[in-house]
Amino acid sequence: MNDPTKIMLIEDNPEYRRVIDLALKRDKNVVLTHSLGTAERALEVLSHMIAREKPEIILLDLHLPGMSGLEALPLLLEASEKTKIIGLTQSNKESDVLQAISSGASGYLLKSSGIKQIKEGIRTAMTNGAALDAHVAQYILKSLQEKPAEASFALTGRELEILNLLAEGLLKKQIAERLQISTFTVQAHVRHIYDKLRVPNAAAAVSLAFRKGILAMTGVTKV
């Protein structure tokens, strides 16, 4: 039996922290190990953890007192390299979304999302998917539709095909089944995509592809 996914919540609103705490306690597949009010405190806690104690997912409010979540995001990733960060915030500003994802966030969810959507976002991030709130996704797509397409970063036809499927929210195994190729081959193509786009994960690849006009504005992962 797999151990539950360790979650750290960084959120300055104590009432919202309690809501998340109560919700996650009802799910045996996740455990909220830390619920903290500032990024500074989170960085301090992470600095005293050994690798196996560190969270697998951080739910991060972007607008915190003191150091903001956007400022802290790269520092949190540096302090815990294997941790995936999901922005969990009230802001649907395109600039916040793009900055968070380009800084390495594995997803972006609004606080208006239901607990079911937040849990699905956690599962998506744990399987290296790009967890984007549906409303945020539509907002981004609408705002980017008038931007001209730019160079395709020398992606091959197969890589573009796989990038489109990542944008649809498919996992590597599902892409392999769709294209009738091996999962190993998909993983190799995905690595090449990340290298060519110079991004750390699927969320960043999808965001950059839409911003640069590499992908048609047809959809992204929605949870």
C-alpha positions, -999 to 999 in steps of 0.1 A, spaced: 0 0 0 14 34 -10 21 60 17 -2 90 17 10 121 -3 26 146 21 11 181 18 24 214 31 -1 243 30 12 279 30 -17 302 36 -21 333 58 -59 330 63 -64 307 94 -100 300 85 -91 288 50 -63 267 65 -88 250 87 -111 243 57 -82 226 39 -71 207 70 -106 193 76 -110 183 40 -77 166 36 -82 147 69 -111 128 53 -88 115 25 -66 86 34 -44 92 3 -31 125 15 -18 139 48 -14 176 57 19 176 75 24 213 79 0 243 77 19 276 78 10 312 76 41 327 59 67 318 32 95 327 56 83 301 81 79 275 54 114 280 42 127 277 78 108 245 84 120 230 51 156 239 60 155 216 90 139 186 72 157 156 59 148 146 24 123 118 33 104 142 56 98 169 29 64 174 14 56 160 -20 31 188 -27 31 224 -15 -2 243 -18 10 279 -20 -10 311 -16 7 337 -39 -2 368 -20 12 363 15 23 389 41 60 396 40 76 375 12 49 368 -14 43 333 -27 55 344 -62 88 355 -46 91 324 -25 82 299 -52 118 294 -66 132 294 -31 108 267 -20 118 246 -50 155 251 -42 149 241 -6 129 210 -17 139 200 -52 115 170 -55 85 189 -42 58 200 -66 41 234 -60 5 243 -68 -5 279 -66 -38 281 -46 -49 317 -47 -77 341 -54 -58 358 -82 -67 350 -118 -44 377 -132 -26 364 -163 7 379 -150 4 359 -117 -4 327 -135 24 330 -160 50 341 -134 40 312 -111 42 286 -139 74 300 -154 90 299 -120 83 261 -118 48 257 -103 32 224 -114 -3 239 -113 -25 269 -106 -59 266 -88 -82 293 -76 -95 292 -40 -130 292 -55 -122 256 -66 -141 229 -47 -122 205 -25 -127 178 -52 -110 199 -77 -81 207 -53 -76 169 -47 -77 162 -84 -51 189 -89 -29 172 -63 -33 139 -81 -25 155 -115 6 172 -102 18 139 -86 16 122 -120 35 151 -136 5 166 -152 -3 203 -155 -31 212 -131 -48 244 -142 -82 257 -130 -107 257 -158 -115 294 -153 -78 304 -153 -72 283 -184 -101 300 -203 -89 334 -192 -54 327 -204 -65 313 -237 -88 343 -244 -61 368 -235 -36 351 -258 -57 345 -289 -47 378 -305 -9 373 -299 10 363 -330 26 329 -333 64 327 -328 90 302 -337 83 266 -327 116 261 -309 126 235 -335 101 210 -322 96 180 -344 61 170 -357 59 142 -331 70 165 -303 43 190 -313 18 162 -313 28 151 -278 28 187 -266 -8 191 -278 -17 160 -259 0 172 -228 -21 204 -232 -52 183 -233 -43 169 -199 -32 134 -209 -6 116 -189 24 99 -206 8 65 -204 -24 78 -220 -3 95 -247 15 63 -255 -19 45 -258 -33 73 -280 -3 73 -304 3 35 -301 39 40 -291 58 29 -259 57 49 -227 95 50 -228 94 67 -263 69 93 -249 91 100 -220 121 106 -243 100 130 -265 88 148 -234 124 153 -221 133 167 -255 104 191 -254 114 203 -219 150 208 -231 141 227 -262 116 249 -244 139 252 -214 111 245 -189 110 222 -158 77 205 -162 45 200 -182 27 230 -168 55 253 -178 57 237 -212 20 242 -219 20 277 -206 50 287 -228 36 269 -258 4 290 -257 22 322 -249 45 318 -279 18 306 -302 33 272 -307 0 255 -299 -34 264 -312 -58 278 -286 -78 246 -282 -76 238 -245 -54 228 -216 -57 206 -186 -88 215 -165 -96 203 -130 
